[in-house]
Amino acid sequence: MMKAGAQMKFNLVSAAVAVFCFAGLSGCHHTVMPQVPLKLAQKQELEEVRVDRKTPEEIKKELVALQKVKPQPYRIAGGDVFNFSVYDNPELLEKGLTVTPDGYVSISLTGPVNISGLTMTEATQKIETALGQYIRNPKVSLAPIHIQSASFTILGKVNRPNRYPLSQNTRLTDAIAMAGGFVMGIFDGDSVEIANLNDAYIMREGKILPVDFVKALYEGNMLNNIPLMNGDYIYIPSNLNTSVYVMGAVNNPSCIGYKKDLTLLQALTYARGLTVEHSEMVLIIRGGVVNPKVYKVNIDNILDGDGFDFTLNPNDVVYVPKGGLSEYNDTVRKIVPTIAALNMLAGPFGGANVAIGGVGAGAD
């Protein structure tokens, strides 16, 4: 009976909100919004839920280990380009010697030589052995001018998103500089960076690393300014056109375009309201994939006029559990991989098995 009453209250509030909204998810004015009736004892029912995740000590330990990771020896691959020369044989000089997709270089006298997968030393020795049939004691020089195999990728709100060659000492700040810094936009007449560093991430071998971009780039924290490895993927999301995800016991789970001053009630309205079996406590998951923070809000009190509505932030996830749920921490641990999957849609790793705080993307 109480649930039915709460549902009726929500429907009334939803109807009032709908008067001020355009059709669909994207058209809502926030300058004038109906207010839930206030009571003298009104307060915000808000509680931060503790989520089991890596402790600061564990994160520091992992960052220290990432600082000590040694890059693997560079191995030649298709697309790599070299300047090739042989001591005392200037006629064999060749600039822009390109490794074919199947790993061969074509050299005068010897013909094609397969050097794919070899280190520079191994490739030099192999070519010298091949040339030794025609030249006494050849001394070969291979000078790389373009390397395809050792690289990192950076996408998102940087000026030159691309794949870049990786040198031995390339760090996160170097990657941002190589990509031309962050994209600028106009907000309220001012030029501002639109990169969202709080939700930016580095992925390595299917795992998101515990790197704090704000500390690395704005505070000069070298512990977070880690050296990059071959194949690293960096993604910088935008502060604009962000979304709020509404999941759980709602009639239409939705991804809602974020608008300034978007509130919990408005988001639930866009999701076509609560189902009958909804819990009185709603979870707001904030902080993205790397460092989620969870708030517990009493939605029934808000609908009764006993609590303030809750203002949402970009990229918040609103999760409405079913009634009777007591173990919020377990629920959150199951939701976080889903957040990861939603965020991965922005990059090329939608099917990656992302590991976050020990919970894989396959959690149920």
C-alpha positions as CSV (number, residue, x, y, z in Angstrom):
1,M,0.0,0.0,0.0
2,M,2.8,2.3,0.9
3,K,4.6,1.5,-2.4
4,A,1.4,2.3,-4.3
5,G,1.2,5.6,-2.5
6,A,4.8,6.5,-3.4
7,Q,4.2,5.5,-7.0
8,M,1.1,7.8,-7.2
9,K,3.1,10.7,-5.7
10,F,5.9,10.1,-8.3
11,N,3.4,10.0,-11.1
12,L,1.9,13.3,-10.0
13,V,5.4,14.9,-9.8
14,S,6.3,13.4,-13.2
15,A,3.2,14.9,-14.7
16,A,4.2,18.3,-13.4
17,V,7.7,18.0,-14.7
18,A,6.5,16.9,-18.1
19,V,4.7,20.2,-18.5
20,F,8.1,21.9,-18.6
21,C,9.8,19.3,-20.9
22,F,10.0,18.8,-24.6
23,A,9.2,15.4,-26.0
24,G,12.0,12.8,-25.6
25,L,15.1,12.8,-23.4
26,S,17.0,15.8,-24.7
27,G,14.6,18.7,-24.4
28,C,14.2,19.9,-20.9
29,H,14.2,23.6,-19.6
30,H,15.8,23.9,-16.2
31,T,15.1,27.6,-15.6
32,V,11.6,26.9,-14.2
33,M,10.9,23.7,-12.5
34,P,8.0,22.6,-10.2
35,Q,9.0,22.1,-6.6
36,V,8.1,19.2,-4.4
37,P,6.0,20.5,-1.5
38,L,8.2,21.5,1.4
39,K,7.7,20.6,5.0
40,L,9.2,22.3,8.0
41,A,11.2,19.2,8.9
42,Q,12.5,18.8,5.4
43,K,16.1,17.5,5.1
44,Q,18.3,15.7,2.7
45,E,18.4,12.0,3.3
46,L,21.9,11.4,2.1
47,E,24.4,8.8,3.1
48,E,27.7,7.9,1.5
49,V,28.0,4.1,1.1
50,R,31.4,2.5,1.6
51,V,32.5,0.6,-1.5
52,D,35.2,-2.0,-1.3
53,R,37.9,-1.0,-3.7
54,K,41.6,-0.5,-3.7
55,T,43.0,1.4,-0.7
56,P,45.2,4.4,-1.2
57,E,48.1,2.2,-0.1
58,E,47.3,-0.4,-2.7
59,I,47.0,2.2,-5.4
60,K,50.3,3.7,-4.4
61,K,52.0,0.3,-4.4
62,E,50.6,-0.4,-8.0
63,L,51.7,3.0,-9.2
64,V,55.2,2.4,-7.8
65,A,55.3,-0.9,-9.7
66,L,54.2,0.8,-12.9
67,Q,57.0,3.3,-12.5
68,K,59.5,0.4,-12.5
69,V,58.1,-1.5,-15.6
70,K,60.7,-1.9,-18.2
71,P,59.7,-1.6,-21.9
72,Q,60.1,-4.7,-23.9
73,P,62.9,-4.7,-26.5
74,Y,61.8,-3.1,-29.7
75,R,61.0,-5.7,-32.4
76,I,60.7,-4.8,-36.1
77,A,57.3,-5.1,-37.7
78,G,55.6,-4.3,-41.0
79,G,55.4,-0.6,-41.8
80,D,58.7,0.3,-40.0
81,V,61.0,2.5,-42.0
82,F,64.8,2.7,-41.8
83,N,67.7,4.4,-43.4
84,F,70.0,1.6,-44.5
85,S,73.8,1.9,-45.2
86,V,76.9,-0.4,-45.5
87,Y,80.3,0.9,-44.4
88,D,82.6,1.6,-47.3
89,N,79.8,0.8,-49.8
90,P,78.0,4.0,-50.5
91,E,76.3,2.5,-53.5
92,L,74.1,0.4,-51.2
93,L,72.8,3.4,-49.3
94,E,69.0,3.4,-49.2
95,K,66.8,6.0,-47.5
96,G,63.3,5.1,-46.5
97,L,63.8,1.3,-46.5
98,T,60.3,0.0,-45.6
99,V,59.4,-3.3,-44.0
100,T,56.7,-5.0,-46.0
101,P,53.5,-6.1,-44.2
102,D,54.9,-9.7,-44.2
103,G,58.2,-8.6,-42.7
104,Y,60.6,-8.3,-45.6
105,V,63.1,-5.6,-46.7
106,S,64.5,-5.6,-50.2
107,I,68.3,-5.0,-50.3
108,S,70.6,-4.7,-53.3
109,L,72.7,-7.9,-53.8
110,T,70.8,-10.0,-51.3
111,G,67.2,-9.5,-52.4
112,P,64.3,-9.8,-49.8
113,V,65.4,-10.5,-46.2
114,N,62.8,-11.3,-43.5
115,I,63.5,-9.2,-40.4
116,S,60.0,-9.2,-38.8
117,G,60.0,-9.8,-35.1
118,L,63.8,-9.3,-34.7
119,T,65.5,-6.7,-32.5
120,M,67.7,-4.1,-34.2
121,T,70.8,-6.1,-33.3
122,E,69.4,-9.4,-34.6
123,A,68.2,-7.8,-37.8
124,T,71.6,-6.1,-38.4
125,Q,73.4,-9.4,-37.9
126,K,71.0,-11.3,-40.2
127,I,71.5,-8.7,-43.0
128,E,75.3,-8.8,-42.5
129,T,75.2,-12.6,-42.8
130,A,73.3,-12.3,-46.1
131,L,75.6,-9.6,-47.5
132,G,78.7,-11.6,-46.4
133,Q,78.2,-13.8,-49.5
134,Y,79.0,-10.7,-51.6
135,I,81.0,-8.4,-49.4
136,R,83.9,-9.2,-47.0
137,N,83.0,-8.3,-43.4
138,P,80.1,-5.9,-44.1
139,K,79.2,-3.4,-41.4
140,V,75.5,-2.6,-41.7
141,S,73.7,0.4,-40.2
142,L,69.9,0.4,-39.7
143,A,68.6,3.8,-38.5
144,P,64.9,3.8,-37.7
145,I,63.0,6.9,-38.9
146,H,59.4,5.7,-38.5
147,I,58.3,2.9,-36.1
148,Q,54.9,1.4,-36.4
149,S,55.2,-1.5,-33.9
150,A,56.1,0.4,-30.7
151,S,53.2,2.9,-30.3
152,F,50.4,4.2,-28.1
153,T,47.0,5.5,-28.9
154,I,45.3,8.6,-27.5
155,L,41.7,9.6,-28.3
156,G,39.1,11.9,-27.0
157,K,39.3,15.6,-26.3
158,V,42.9,16.3,-27.4
159,N,43.8,18.4,-30.4
160,R,45.5,15.6,-32.4
161,P,44.0,12.2,-31.5
162,N,46.1,9.5,-33.2
163,R,48.5,6.7,-32.7
164,Y,52.0,7.9,-31.9
165,P,55.4,6.2,-31.9
166,L,56.6,5.3,-28.5
167,S,60.1,6.0,-27.3
168,Q,61.7,4.6,-24.2
169,N,61.1,7.6,-22.0
170,T,57.6,8.6,-23.1
171,R,55.3,9.4,-20.1
172,L,51.7,10.4,-19.8
173,T,52.4,14.1,-19.9
174,D,54.5,13.6,-23.0
175,A,51.6,11.8,-24.7
176,I,49.3,14.8,-24.0
177,A,51.9,17.2,-25.4
178,M,52.4,15.0,-28.5
179,A,48.6,15.1,-29.0
180,G,48.6,18.9,-28.9
181,G,47.0,19.4,-25.5
182,F,43.4,19.5,-24.6
183,V,40.6,20.7,-26.8
184,M,39.2,24.2,-25.8
185,G,35.6,25.1,-25.9
186,I,33.4,28.1,-25.1
187,F,31.3,28.1,-21.9
188,D,29.4,31.2,-20.8
189,G,31.5,33.3,-23.1
190,D,34.8,32.0,-21.7
191,S,37.4,29.7,-23.3
192,V,37.7,26.5,-21.2
193,E,39.2,23.1,-21.5
194,I,36.4,20.6,-22.1
195,A,38.5,17.5,-21.2
196,N,37.1,15.5,-18.3
197,L,40.2,14.4,-16.5
198,N,38.3,12.9,-13.6
199,D,37.0,10.1,-15.9
200,A,40.0,9.9,-18.2
201,Y,41.9,6.5,-18.1
202,I,44.8,4.5,-19.4
203,M,44.1,1.0,-20.5
204,R,46.9,-1.6,-20.7
205,E,46.3,-5.2,-21.7
206,G,42.6,-5.0,-21.0
207,K,43.0,-3.4,-17.5
208,I,42.4,0.2,-16.5
209,L,45.4,1.5,-14.6
210,P,44.9,3.5,-11.3
211,V,46.3,6.7,-12.7
212,D,44.9,10.1,-11.5
213,F,45.1,12.4,-14.5
214,V,44.4,15.5,-12.4
215,K,47.4,14.8,-10.1
216,A,49.7,13.9,-13.0
217,L,48.9,16.8,-15.2
218,Y,47.8,19.7,-12.9
219,E,49.7,18.9,-9.7
220,G,52.9,17.5,-11.3
221,N,52.7,14.3,-9.3
222,M,55.3,12.1,-10.9
223,L,54.0,8.9,-9.3
224,N,50.9,9.2,-11.5
225,N,52.9,10.4,-14.5
226,I,53.7,6.8,-15.5
227,P,55.9,5.7,-18.4
228,L,53.9,4.4,-21.3
229,M,54.2,0.9,-22.8
230,N,53.7,-0.4,-26.3
231,G,49.9,-0.7,-27.0
232,D,48.7,1.6,-24.2
233,Y,45.3,3.2,-24.9
234,I,44.5,6.6,-23.4
235,Y,41.0,8.1,-23.5
236,I,40.1,11.7,-22.5
237,P,36.3,12.1,-22.3
238,S,34.5,15.4,-22.7
239,N,32.9,17.5,-20.0
240,L,30.2,18.5,-22.6
241,N,27.5,16.3,-23.9
242,T,27.9,13.9,-21.0
243,S,25.1,11.6,-19.8
244,V,23.4,10.2,-16.8
245,Y,22.5,6.6,-16.7
246,V,19.3,5.4,-15.0
247,M,19.1,1.7,-14.2
248,G,17.3,-0.8,-12.0
249,A,13.7,-0.7,-10.9
250,V,12.5,2.0,-13.4
251,N,10.0,1.6,-16.2
252,N,12.5,2.6,-18.9
253,P,16.2,2.3,-18.1
254,S,17.8,5.1,-20.0
255,C,20.9,7.1,-20.9
256,I,20.0,10.7,-20.4
257,G,21.8,13.7,-21.9
258,Y,23.0,15.8,-19.0
259,K,21.7,19.2,-18.5
260,K,22.8,21.8,-16.0
261,D,21.0,21.3,-12.6
262,L,19.5,18.0,-13.6
263,T,18.0,16.4,-10.5
264,L,17.2,12.9,-9.4
265,L,13.5,13.4,-9.8
266,Q,13.9,14.7,-13.3
267,A,16.2,11.8,-14.3
268,L,13.6,9.3,-12.9
269,T,10.9,11.1,-14.9
270,Y,12.9,10.6,-18.1
271,A,13.1,6.9,-17.2
272,R,9.2,6.9,-17.0
273,G,9.1,6.6,-13.2
274,L,9.7,3.9,-10.6
275,T,8.3,0.4,-10.8
276,V,6.0,-0.8,-7.9
277,E,8.8,-2.9,-6.3
278,H,11.4,-0.1,-6.1
279,S,13.4,0.3,-2.9
280,E,13.0,3.5,-0.9
281,M,16.7,4.0,-1.1
282,V,18.3,5.0,-4.5
283,L,22.0,4.7,-5.2
284,I,23.9,7.5,-6.9
285,I,27.2,6.2,-8.3
286,R,29.6,9.0,-9.0
287,G,33.3,9.2,-10.1
288,G,33.3,6.9,-13.1
289,V,35.2,3.7,-13.5
290,V,38.4,4.4,-11.7
291,N,37.2,5.8,-8.4
292,P,33.5,5.4,-7.8
293,K,31.8,7.1,-4.9
294,V,28.3,6.0,-3.9
295,Y,25.5,8.0,-2.2
296,K,22.3,6.5,-0.8
297,V,19.3,8.8,-1.1
298,N,15.8,8.2,0.3
299,I,13.5,8.8,-2.7
300,D,10.3,8.2,-0.8
301,N,11.1,11.1,1.6
302,I,11.7,13.3,-1.4
303,L,8.4,12.3,-2.9
304,D,6.7,12.9,0.5
305,G,8.2,16.4,0.6
306,D,10.4,15.5,3.6
307,G,13.7,15.7,1.7
308,F,15.4,17.9,-0.8
309,D,15.8,16.7,-4.4
310,F,19.3,15.5,-5.2
311,T,21.3,17.4,-7.9
312,L,23.1,15.1,-10.3
313,N,26.6,15.5,-11.9
314,P,27.6,14.5,-15.4
315,N,28.3,10.8,-15.8
316,D,26.4,9.9,-12.6
317,V,24.7,6.5,-12.5
318,V,21.3,6.3,-10.8
319,Y,20.5,2.8,-9.7
320,V,17.1,2.0,-8.1
321,P,17.3,-1.4,-6.3
322,K,14.3,-3.5,-5.7
323,G,12.7,-3.4,-2.3
324,G,14.3,-5.5,0.5
325,L,17.8,-5.2,-0.7
326,S,20.1,-4.9,2.3
327,E,23.6,-5.4,1.0
328,Y,24.4,-2.3,-1.0
329,N,28.1,-3.0,-1.3
330,D,27.5,-6.2,-3.2
331,T,25.1,-4.4,-5.5
332,V,27.6,-1.6,-6.2
333,R,30.4,-4.1,-7.0
334,K,28.1,-5.7,-9.6
335,I,27.1,-2.3,-11.1
336,V,30.6,-0.9,-11.5
337,P,31.6,-3.2,-14.4
338,T,28.4,-2.1,-16.1
339,I,29.6,1.5,-15.8
340,A,32.9,0.4,-17.3
341,A,31.1,-1.2,-20.2
342,L,29.1,2.0,-20.8
343,N,32.2,4.1,-20.8
344,M,34.1,1.7,-23.1
345,L,31.5,2.5,-25.8
346,A,33.4,5.8,-26.2
347,G,36.6,3.9,-27.3
348,P,37.5,0.9,-29.4
349,F,37.5,-1.6,-26.5
350,G,33.8,-2.3,-26.2
351,G,34.4,-6.0,-25.9
352,A,37.5,-5.8,-23.6
353,N,37.5,-7.7,-20.3
354,V,38.1,-4.7,-18.1
355,A,39.4,-5.3,-14.6
356,I,38.3,-2.8,-12.0
357,G,39.1,-3.3,-8.3
358,G,39.1,-7.0,-8.8
359,V,35.7,-7.2,-10.4
360,G,35.7,-8.2,-14.1
361,A,33.2,-7.0,-16.7
362,G,31.5,-10.4,-16.6
363,A,30.1,-9.9,-13.0
364,D,26.4,-10.6,-12.6
